């Protein structure tokens, strides 16, 4: 990872700062020394601290270092914009330049140290901000912004320069936005708009423009944080801050990479605790996108599967396009808590209604069939031959008179209906004008969500520009897809928020009794043999088959009689990763003579391949069940992650896996098997019995405990296969691979 990690994680922030100063780290949480309950078993904080950014966004005094008013100079344009912004927010602005007596008629000071007052914010218009940081620290400046580029986004030399900047900031005590950022934080925000606002975070300023432009459609924005390379302040800091702001209804993010996975999760957890939705475009789904993002901001994009799983785990709504970002964030910021999950599609065309209903159902929205009584009521105004079960087709004519409003009110009065969506594929005045007005009027009198899809490519119609966009209660979209995406996100967010329990509250603070025994089995920098790996699993209560490790053919025969025929015989050694490919596994061994033959063959192969063995395992043969895999890997952003999938060769062929980032609770562990495409296997197929999913969930939770306690010791853990037996019979780890750090 490029640069150091501090920000919302005050423990890590404090650690970075004191190491830079040569002190001993002393964790701090919420402005006080950390207590045991504030930290997990690895000493990492369990809560996101909220940086006090009020004086960043609303400073009382601002210094512009490198200010200029020379025509044609970039600094002059920036200085002019800052002067205007300072006047607008009521801040005193002080230009700083060593040779200028004044800038734009404002007295100029030769250095920060000679300013007449302590300033809240310093804007650095200099090519190398590092030498200025010490001056700002001496002047006790609270915040700084560095616009300069040429840092981690440019490669190795730039990354080194950014590390020097990060270290300087860590020593200074101030907080820095940037480098490689822009003026977006100092834009003009409309102050004539009401209602909950969107707070915007972008790592590329230009990518936030579509969301910022929502103000022209009447949607309020409160803040814009262009985080750039995040040498200090990062996206997670702003998520934590915005989640606490009473005016913020939703947080919209454009992320090219995450500086630190843990701080991001803590920030997302804070937003989830507050019920504030976070909507994000996260670049890096493809290798090309990840490579481009890294060159832009110098961030790690991380394994996309892990990023995606982590976001879903903490309720972050991931969308793909900027148009989806703006529409989804706008709806989530303004819509009330849904009264029901049912969606009714109401249109003047049967074809339009059927098309939209198909797309909505395929996306997972619930379109309940309206009751016979409700259908009879709707047929009071709609001809009998038209379908009103859902979608509701009015045939067109009722829209032009008093029937139109009665139909809308009747649909909204149904207790199974939480959302009414009216797709209008094109304007057809005057009926479309009246339809729009009826929808707006009905929306003002209901606490249910009313959405309109205005399909006209023109967008200049008064029904759209004035009636629909003039309403703060109707959510208006231009495409079917964006409407469906936003409505689904709205319903899922509120279901998630209602059930959310922070996994950090349940994360272990102290080591389990298994921890010390497990540590004694670890071999730093080595792979454990299967026998040793299974011993490690046993310490955490994970069941393994009856087995014995033997070093002679005679001992193998005795072990087989104790284990019980048929048996499986496997070579056990620290150098063996894939035994089957090397012929080092023998299954269905049924007699003493076969045991002796198998022992000789296994040891001969190992000798020929130059593999050192600690012995041969004689194992109970377990056949009935579903083979799964449960493992732990290290993600560069998030650290230990837990993976569950179908086991054996299927995990490599199908790549059907579910991922979670610890800590997580039983609900998340139970959701993992349910996410697999092959989940039907757990219910029993071709006459097979359903298997013990409860036992699989228990193993997932025990493996998570291992990941939390031994995360610094385990580079990789792979239980494959974990045989999940018929219901009530448990699960058995038939093989295991453990690689130590």
C-alpha positions in Angstrom: 0.0 0.0 0.0 1.2 3.4 -0.9 1.5 5.9 1.9 0.7 5.4 5.6 -2.7 4.7 7.0 -4.5 7.1 9.2 -7.8 8.9 9.2 -11.0 7.6 10.8 -9.0 5.0 12.7 -7.7 7.1 15.4 -5.6 4.2 16.7 -3.8 3.8 13.4 -3.7 7.6 13.1 -2.1 8.0 16.5 0.3 5.1 15.7 1.5 6.7 12.5 2.0 10.0 14.2 3.9 8.8 17.2 6.1 6.4 15.2 7.1 9.4 13.0 8.1 11.3 16.1 9.9 8.3 17.6 7.5 7.8 20.5 5.9 4.6 21.7 2.4 4.0 20.2 -0.5 4.7 22.5 -4.0 3.9 21.0 -6.6 6.7 21.3 -10.3 6.2 20.6 -12.8 9.0 20.6 -10.2 11.4 22.0 -9.4 9.3 25.0 -6.9 6.4 25.7 -8.2 3.2 24.3 -9.7 0.7 26.7 -9.8 -3.1 26.2 -13.5 -3.0 24.9 -12.4 -0.4 22.3 -10.1 -2.9 20.6 -10.4 -6.3 19.1 -8.1 -9.3 19.8 -5.5 -7.9 17.4 -5.5 -4.5 19.0 -7.4 -2.9 16.2 -10.1 -0.3 16.9 -13.7 -1.3 16.8 -15.2 2.1 16.2 -14.7 4.8 13.7 -13.8 8.2 15.2 -15.4 11.2 13.6 -13.0 13.8 12.5 -14.1 17.3 13.3 -14.3 18.8 9.8 -16.6 21.7 10.5 -13.8 24.2 10.3 -12.6 22.6 7.0 -15.9 23.1 5.3 -16.9 26.3 7.1 -13.6 28.0 8.2 -13.5 31.4 9.8 -10.2 32.2 8.3 -8.3 30.9 5.3 -4.7 31.4 4.1 -3.9 31.0 0.4 -0.2 30.1 0.2 1.2 30.9 -3.3 -1.7 33.3 -4.0 -1.5 35.2 -7.3 -3.4 37.8 -9.4 -1.2 37.7 -12.5 -3.2 37.4 -15.7 -2.9 34.0 -17.3 -1.4 32.2 -14.3 -3.3 29.1 -13.0 -2.8 30.3 -9.4 -4.6 33.5 -10.2 -7.8 31.7 -11.3 -7.7 29.5 -8.2 -7.1 32.5 -6.0 -10.0 34.4 -7.5 -12.3 31.5 -6.9 -11.2 31.1 -3.3 -11.7 34.9 -2.7 -15.3 34.5 -4.0 -15.9 31.4 -2.0 -14.5 33.0 1.2 -16.8 35.9 0.8 -19.8 33.6 0.3 -19.1 31.5 3.4 -18.1 34.5 5.6 -14.4 33.5 6.0 -11.5 36.0 6.3 -9.0 35.3 3.5 -5.3 36.0 3.8 -3.0 35.7 0.7 0.5 34.5 1.4 3.4 35.2 -1.1 7.0 36.2 -0.3 7.2 39.1 -2.9 3.6 40.5 -3.4 2.3 43.3 -1.3 -1.3 42.5 -2.2 -3.4 40.1 -4.3 -6.7 41.2 -5.7 -6.5 44.2 -3.5 -6.1 42.1 -0.3 -3.0 42.7 1.8 -0.5 39.8 1.3 1.8 38.3 3.9 5.3 37.0 3.1 4.9 33.8 5.2 2.3 31.8 7.2 4.2 32.7 10.4 3.4 36.4 9.9 -0.4 36.0 9.5 -2.3 38.2 11.8 -4.4 35.3 13.2 -4.5 31.6 13.5 -6.2 30.2 10.4 -8.5 27.2 10.1 -7.6 26.3 6.6 -4.5 26.8 4.4 -4.8 26.2 0.7 -1.4 25.4 -0.8 -0.8 26.6 -4.4 2.8 25.4 -4.4 4.5 22.6 -6.4 6.0 20.9 -3.4 3.9 21.2 -0.2 6.3 19.3 2.0 8.5 22.4 3.1 5.3 24.4 4.0 3.9 21.7 6.3 6.3 22.5 9.2 5.4 26.2 8.9 1.7 25.4 9.1 2.4 23.3 12.1 4.2 26.1 13.9 1.3 28.4 13.1 -1.1 25.8 14.5 -3.2 25.6 11.3 -5.9 22.9 11.5 -6.4 21.9 7.9 -4.6 22.2 4.6 -5.4 21.4 1.0 -2.6 20.4 -1.5 -3.5 20.7 -5.2 -0.1 19.6 -6.5 0.1 16.5 -8.6 3.2 14.3 -9.3 2.8 12.0 -6.3 1.7 8.4 -5.9 -0.3 8.5 -9.1 2.9 8.8 -11.1 4.8 5.7 -10.0 7.7 4.9 -7.7 9.3 8.3 -7.4 6.0 10.0 -6.9 5.1 7.4 -4.2 8.3 8.2 -2.4 7.4 11.9 -2.5 3.9 11.1 -1.1 5.5 9.1 1.7 7.6 12.1 2.6 4.5 14.3 2.6 2.5 11.8 4.7 5.3 11.7 7.3 5.5 15.5 7.4 1.7 15.7 8.0 1.9 13.0 10.6 4.5 15.0 12.5 2.6 18.3 12.1 -0.7 17.5 13.8 -2.7 19.1 11.0 -5.0 17.3 8.6 -4.4 17.4 4.9 -6.7 17.0 1.9 -4.8 15.8 -1.2 -2.4 16.0 -2.9 -3.7 15.7 -6.5 -7.0 17.2 -5.5 -9.0 20.3 -6.8 -11.4 23.0 -6.0 -14.6 21.0 -5.7 -14.8 21.5 -2.0 -15.2 25.2 -2.6 -18.0 25.1 -5.2 -21.2 27.2 -4.9 -23.9 25.1 -3.3 -27.5 26.3 -3.7 -28.9 27.4 -0.4 -32.5 27.7 -1.7 -33.2 24.0 -1.7 -34.8 22.2 1.2 -35.0 18.6 2.4 -32.3 16.0 3.1 -29.1 16.6 1.1 -26.6 14.5 -0.7 -23.0 14.7 0.5 -20.5 13.8 -2.3 -17.1 12.2 -2.0 -14.9 11.7 -5.2 -11.4 10.6 -5.9 -11.7 12.1 -9.3 -13.3 15.5 -9.3 -14.8 15.4 -12.8 -16.6 12.2 -12.0 -18.7 14.1 -9.4 -20.1 16.6 -11.9 -23.3 14.6 -12.7 -24.2 14.4 -9.0 -23.3 18.1 -8.4 -25.6 19.0 -11.3 -28.6 17.5 -9.5 -29.0 20.9 -7.8 -30.3 22.1 -11.1 -33.1 19.5 -10.8 -34.0 20.7 -7.3 -32.0 18.1 -5.3 -30.0 19.5 -2.5 -26.2 19.0 -2.1 -24.5 19.9 1.1 -20.8 19.0 0.7 -18.2 17.8 -1.8 -15.0 16.2 -0.7 -12.5 15.6 -3.5 -10.0 13.4 -1.7 -7.4 13.0 -4.4 -4.4 10.8 -3.4 -5.5 10.7 0.3 -2.0 11.2 1.8 -3.9 11.9 5.1 -7.7 12.5 5.0 -9.4 9.7 3.2 -12.8 8.8 1.9 -13.6 6.9 5.2 -13.0 10.1 7.2 -15.6 11.9 5.2 -18.1 9.1 5.3 -17.9 9.1 9.1 -18.3 12.8 9.2 -21.2 13.0 6.8 -23.0 10.2 8.6 -23.2 12.4 11.6 -24.5 15.5 9.8 -28.2 16.1 10.4 -28.8 17.6 6.9 -27.3 14.6 5.1 -29.8 12.1 3.7 -27.4 10.1 1.6 -23.7 9.9 0.8 -22.6 9.4 -2.8 -19.1 8.2 -3.6 -16.9 7.8 -6.6 -14.0 5.6 -5.4 -11.1 4.5 -7.5 -9.5 2.7 -4.6 -9.6 2.3 -0.8 -6.6 3.5 1.2 -7.3 1.2 4.1 -10.0 -1.5 4.2 -10.5 -1.5 7.9 -11.1 2.3 8.1 -13.6 2.0 5.2 -15.5 -0.7 7.0 -15.6 1.2 10.3 -16.9 4.3 8.4 -19.5 2.2 6.6 -20.5 0.7 10.0 -20.9 4.2 11.4 -23.2 5.1 8.5 -25.1 1.9 8.9 -25.6 2.5 12.7 -27.0 5.9 11.8 -29.2 4.6 9.0 -27.5 6.9 6.4 -27.3 5.2 3.0 -23.9 5.1 1.2 -24.1 4.7 -2.6 -20.8 4.1 -4.4 -19.3 3.7 -7.8 -16.2 1.6 -7.1 -13.7 1.3 -10.0 -11.8 -1.9 -10.4 -14.3 -4.6 -11.5 -11.9 -5.4 -14.3 -8.1 -5.7 -14.5 -8.0 -2.7 -16.9 -10.1 -0.6 -14.6 -8.0 -1.5 -11.6 -4.8 -0.6 -13.4 -6.2 2.7 -14.6 -7.4 3.7 -11.2 -4.0 2.9 -9.6 -2.3 5.2 -12.2 -4.8 7.9 -11.4 -4.8 8.1 -7.6 -2.1 5.6 -6.5 -4.6 3.5 -4.6 -5.0 -0.2 -4.3 -8.3 -1.2 -5.8 -8.2 -4.5 -4.0 -9.7 -7.8 -5.0 -13.0 -6.8 -6.5 -14.8 -9.9 -5.1 -13.7 -8.9 -1.6 -14.5 -5.3 -2.1 -18.0 -6.2 -3.4 -18.6 -8.5 -0.5 -17.4 -6.0 2.1 -19.7 -3.3 0.8 -22.7 -5.6 0.8 -21.8 -6.7 4.3 -22.0 -3.2 5.6 -24.9 -2.0 3.5 -22.9 0.1 1.0 -25.0 0.2 -2.2 -22.7 -0.4 -5.2 -23.7 0.9 -8.6 -21.9 0.9 -11.9 -22.6 4.2 -13.6 -22.6 7.8 -12.7 -26.2 8.1 -13.8 -27.1 5.3 -11.4 -25.1 7.0 -8.7 -27.0 10.3 -9.1 -30.5 8.7 -9.4 -30.0 6.2 -6.6 -28.5 8.7 -4.2 -31.2 11.2 -4.9 -34.0 8.7 -4.2 -32.4 7.5 -1.0 -31.8 11.0 0.3 -35.4 12.1 -0.2 -37.7 9.0 0.1 -39.3 8.2 3.3 -39.1 4.8 5.0 -41.3 2.4 2.9 -44.5 1.2 4.4 -44.5 -2.1 2.4 -42.2 -3.8 -0.2 -44.9 -4.2 -2.8 -44.4 -2.4 -6.1 -47.3 -1.6 -8.4 -46.7 -0.6 -12.0 -49.4 1.8 -13.4 -49.4 2.8 -17.0 -51.7 3.9 -19.9 -50.3 1.2 -22.1 -50.5 -2.6 -21.5 -47.3 -3.0 -23.5 -45.4 -0.4 -21.4 -46.7 -1.9 -18.1 -45.8 -5.5 -19.1 -42.3 -4.5 -20.3 -41.6 -2.6 -17.0 -43.1 -5.4 -14.9 -40.8 -8.0 -16.6 -37.7 -5.9 -15.9 -38.7 -5.1 -12.3 -39.5 -8.8 -11.5 -36.2 -10.0 -13.0 -34.4 -7.4 -10.8 -36.0 -8.9 -7.7 -38.7 -6.4 -7.0 -42.0 -7.8 -5.5 -45.0 -7.0 -7.7 -47.9 -8.4 -5.6 -51.2 -9.3 -7.3 -53.8 -6.9 -6.1 -56.7 -8.4 -4.2 -60.0 -9.2 -6.0 -61.6 -6.4 -4.0 -59.0 -3.9 -5.1 -59.3 -5.0 -8.7 -63.1 -4.7 -8.6 -62.6 -1.1 -7.2 -60.2 -0.2 -10.0 -62.7 -1.6 -12.6 -65.1 1.1 -11.4 -63.0 3.5 -13.5 -61.1 1.2 -15.8 -62.9 -1.0 -18.5 -63.4 -4.6 -17.5 -61.3 -6.0 -20.4 -58.1 -4.3 -19.1 -55.7 -5.9 -16.6 -55.6 -4.3 -13.2 -54.0 -7.2 -11.2 -50.5 -5.6 -11.4 -49.4 -4.1 -13.7 -52.4 -1.8 -13.8 -53.4 -0.7 -17.4 -55.9 2.1 -17.5 -56.2 2.2 -21.3 -55.4 5.9 -21.6 -58.8 7.6 -21.5 -59.3 7.7 -17.7 -56.2 9.8 -17.4 -58.0 12.7 -19.0 -60.7 13.2 -16.4 -61.4 12.8 -12.7 -60.9 9.0 -12.9 -57.1 9.3 -13.2 -56.6 10.7 -9.7 -59.1 8.2 -8.2 -57.2 5.3 -9.7 -53.9 6.5 -8.3 -55.4 7.1 -4.8 -57.0 3.7 -4.8 -53.7 2.0 -5.6 -51.8 3.9 -3.0 -54.5 3.0 -0.4 -53.7 -0.7 -0.7 -51.7 -1.8 2.4 -49.6 -4.2 0.3 -48.3 -1.4 -1.9 -45.3 0.6 -0.8 -44.2 2.0 -4.2 -46.2 3.1 -7.2 -44.2 3.4 -10.5 -45.7 5.1 -13.5 -43.6 4.7 -16.7 -44.4 7.3 -19.3 -42.7 6.3 -22.5 -43.3 9.6 -24.3 -45.3 12.9 -23.8 -48.9 13.0 -25.1 -50.4 16.4 -24.1 -52.7 17.2 -22.7 -53.2 13.8 -21.0 -49.6 13.4 -20.0 -49.8 16.9 -18.4 -52.8 15.9 -16.3 -51.2 12.5 -15.4 -48.1 14.2 -14.1 -50.1 16.7 -12.0 -52.3 13.9 -10.6 -49.2 11.9 -9.6 -47.6 15.0 -7.9 -50.8 15.8 -6.1 -51.3 12.2 -4.9 -47.6 12.0 -3.8 -48.2 15.1 -1.6 -51.0 13.3 0.3 -49.3 9.9 0.8 -46.3 8.7 2.8 -45.7 6.1 0.0 -43.1 6.4 -2.7 -44.3 7.6 -6.1 -41.9 7.3 -9.0 -42.3 8.4 -12.6 -40.1 7.4 -15.6 -40.3 10.2 -18.1 -39.0 8.5 -21.3 -39.0 11.5 -23.6 -35.5 12.1 -25.1 -36.2 15.8 -25.3 -36.8 16.6 -21.6 -38.1 20.1 -22.3 -41.8 19.4 -21.7 -43.4 21.4 -19.0 -44.9 18.3 -17.4 -41.4 17.1 -16.9 -39.4 20.3 -16.2 -42.0 22.1 -14.1 -44.5 19.6 -12.7 -42.4 16.5 -12.0 -39.1 18.2 -11.3 -40.9 20.8 -9.2 -42.1 18.2 -6.8 -40.0 17.2 -3.8 -42.2 14.1 -3.3 -42.1 12.4 -6.7 -38.9 10.6 -7.7 -38.4 11.2 -11.5 -36.2 9.1 -13.7 -35.3 9.1 -17.4 -34.8 5.3 -17.8 -36.5 2.1 -16.7 -33.2 0.6 -15.6 -32.2 3.5 -13.3 -35.7 3.6 -11.7 -35.5 -0.1 -11.0 -32.0 0.1 -9.6 -32.9 3.0 -7.3 -36.2 1.5 -6.0 -34.5 -1.8 -5.3 -31.7 0.0 -3.5 -34.2 2.0 -1.5 -36.2 -1.1 -0.3 -33.0 -3.1 0.4 -31.4 -0.3 2.3 -34.4 0.0 4.7 -34.6 -3.7 5.2 -30.9 -3.8 5.9 -31.1 -0.8 8.3 -34.0 -2.2 10.2 -32.1 -5.4 10.9 -28.6 -4.1 11.2 -26.5 -5.1 14.2 -22.9 -3.9 14.1 -20.6 -6.9 13.9 -17.9 -4.8 15.7 -20.1 -4.8 18.8 -19.8 -8.6 18.9 -16.2 -8.9 17.8 -14.0 -10.8 20.3 -12.0 -8.5 22.6 -9.9 -11.3 24.2 -8.3 -14.5 23.0 -10.1 -17.8 23.3 -8.7 -20.7 25.3 -7.8 -22.2 21.9 -5.4 -19.4 20.9 -2.3 -20.4 23.0 -2.6 -24.0 21.8 -2.9 -23.0 18.2 0.0 -20.6 18.4 2.2 -23.4 19.6 1.4 -25.4 16.4 2.4 -22.6 14.0 5.6 -22.7 12.0 6.5 -19.2 10.8 7.2 -19.1 7.1 6.3 -22.7 6.6 3.4 -24.8 5.3 2.0 -27.3 7.9 1.6 -30.9 7.1 -2.0 -32.2 6.8 -1.6 -33.8 10.2 -0.4 -30.6 11.8 -3.1 -28.6 10.0 -5.8 -30.9 11.3 -4.4 -30.6 14.9 -4.8 -26.8 14.5 -8.4 -27.3 13.4 -9.1 -29.5 16.5 -7.9 -26.7 18.8 -10.8 -24.6 17.6 -13.3 -27.4 17.8 -13.5 -28.2 14.1 -14.2 -31.9 13.7 -11.8 -34.1 11.7 -12.1 -37.8 10.8 -10.8 -40.6 13.0 -7.2 -41.0 11.9 -3.7 -42.0 13.0 -0.3 -40.9 11.7 2.0 -43.9 11.2 5.5 -44.4 10.1 5.5 -48.1 9.2 3.3 -50.5 7.2 2.7 -52.6 10.3 1.6 -49.5 12.2 -0.7 -48.7 9.3 -2.4 -52.1 9.5 -3.0 -51.6 13.3 -4.3 -48.1 12.7 -6.7 -49.3 10.0 -8.2 -51.9 12.4 -8.7 -49.2 15.0 -10.1 -46.6 12.6 -12.4 -49.1 10.8 -12.4 -50.3 7.2 -12.7 -48.9 4.6 -10.0 -46.3 5.1 -8.3 -43.5 3.2 -4.5 -43.4 3.3 -2.6 -40.1 2.6 1.0 -39.0 2.6 1.5 -36.3 5.2 4.3 -33.7 4.8 4.8 -30.0 4.9 5.9 -29.9 1.3 2.7 -31.4 -0.1 0.1 -29.0 -1.5 -1.9 -31.2 -3.9 -1.7 -34.8 -2.9 -4.1 -36.2 -5.5 -2.1 -35.0 -8.5 1.0 -36.7 -7.2 -0.8 -40.0 -6.4 -0.3 -39.5 -2.7 -3.9 -40.5 -1.8 -5.4 -43.9 -1.7 -9.2 -44.3 -1.1 -11.4 -47.3 -0.3 -8.6 -49.4 1.2 -10.4 -52.4 2.5 -7.9 -55.0 3.8 -4.6 -55.4 5.7 -2.8 -56.4 2.5 -4.1 -53.3 0.7 -3.0 -51.2 3.6 0.5 -52.6 3.4 0.6 -52.1 -0.4 -0.7 -48.6 -0.2 1.8 -47.6 2.5 4.7 -48.8 0.4 3.4 -47.1 -2.7 2.9 -43.8 -1.0 6.3 -43.7 0.6 7.9 -44.8 -2.7 6.3 -42.0 -4.6 7.3 -39.5 -1.9 10.9 -40.8 -2.1 10.9 -40.5 -5.9 9.5 -37.0 -5.8 12.0 -35.9 -3.1 9.2 -35.1 -0.7 9.9 -35.4 3.0 7.1 -37.0 5.0 6.2 -36.9 8.7 4.3 -40.1 8.1 1.2 -41.6 6.5 -2.3 -40.8 7.6 -4.8 -43.6 8.0 -8.2 -42.0 8.0 -11.8 -42.8 8.4 -13.5 -42.8 5.0 -16.5 -40.4 4.9 -18.6 -40.6 1.8 -22.1 -39.3 2.3 -22.5 -35.5 2.2 -21.8 -32.4 0.2 -18.2 -31.4 -0.3 -17.5 -27.7 0.6 -14.5 -25.5 1.1 -14.0 -23.0 3.9 -10.9 -21.0 3.9 -9.0 -17.9 5.0 -6.9 -15.7 2.7 -5.2 -12.3 3.2 -6.6 -9.4 1.1 -4.1 -6.5 0.8 -6.8 -4.0 1.8 -9.0 -5.9 4.3 -6.6 -8.4 5.8 -8.0 -11.9 6.7 -11.1 -12.8 4.7 -13.3 -15.9 5.0 -14.4 -17.8 1.9 -17.1 -20.5 1.5 -17.8 -22.5 -1.6 -18.5 -25.9 -3.1 -15.5 -28.1 -2.5 -13.3 -30.6 -4.2 -12.5 -29.8 -7.8 -15.7 -27.8 -8.1 -14.2 -24.8 -6.3 -11.6 -24.4 -9.1 -14.0 -25.2 -11.9 -17.1 -23.2 -10.9 -15.5 -20.6 -8.7 -18.8 -20.6 -6.8 -17.8 -18.9 -3.6 -19.1 -16.4 -1.0 -16.8 -14.0 0.8 -17.0 -12.1 4.1 -14.6 -9.8 6.0 -14.3 -10.5 9.7 -15.8 -9.7 12.0 -19.3 -10.9 11.1 -22.2 -12.5 13.0 -24.2 -15.7 12.6 -26.6 -14.0 10.2 -23.8 -13.3 7.7 -22.3 -16.7 8.2 -25.7 -18.3 7.5 -26.1 -16.1 4.4 -22.9 -17.3 2.8 -24.1 -20.8 1.8 -27.3 -19.3 0.6 -25.5 -17.1 -1.8 -23.9 -20.0 -3.7 -25.2 -20.9 -7.1 -25.0 -24.6 -6.1 -27.0 -24.1 -2.8 -29.7 -26.5 -4.0 -27.2 -29.3 -3.2 -27.7 -28.5 0.5 -31.4 -29.3 0.2 -30.7 -32.7 -1.3 -30.8 -33.7 -5.0 -31.6 -36.9 -6.8 -33.0 -38.5 -3.7 -30.2 -37.4 -1.4 -31.0 -36.2 2.1 -30.7 -32.5 3.0 -27.4 -31.8 4.8 -26.5 -30.1 8.1 -26.2 -26.5 7.1 -26.2 -25.5 10.8 -22.9 -27.5 11.2 -21.5 -25.7 8.1 -22.4 -22.3 9.7 -20.7 -23.3 12.9 -17.5 -24.2 11.1 -17.6 -20.8 9.3 -17.8 -19.0 12.6 -15.0 -21.1 14.1 -12.8 -20.4 11.1 -13.6 -16.7 11.4 -12.4 -16.9 15.1 -9.2 -18.4 13.8 -8.9 -15.6 11.3 -9.4 -12.9 14.0 -7.0 -14.5 16.5 -4.3 -15.9 14.2 -4.7 -13.4 11.3 -1.0 -12.3 11.6 0.2 -15.9 11.7 -1.9 -17.5 9.0 -1.1 -16.6 5.4 -3.6 -19.1 4.0 -6.0 -21.7 5.5 -7.9 -24.1 3.2 -10.3 -26.8 4.5 -11.1 -28.7 1.3 -13.1 -30.7 1.4 -15.2 -30.0 4.4 -17.8 -32.7 4.1 -21.2 -31.5 5.3 -23.1 -34.6 6.4 -26.8 -35.3 6.4 -28.9 -33.1 8.6 -28.1 -33.6 12.3 -24.8 -35.4 11.7 -22.4 -32.4 11.5 -19.5 -31.6 9.2 -16.0 -33.1 8.9 -12.8 -31.5 7.7 -11.4 -34.3 5.4 -8.3 -32.3 4.4 -6.7 -29.0 5.4 -3.9 -26.8 4.2 -2.3 -24.1 6.4 0.5 -21.8 5.3 2.1 -19.7 8.1 3.3 -16.1 7.7 
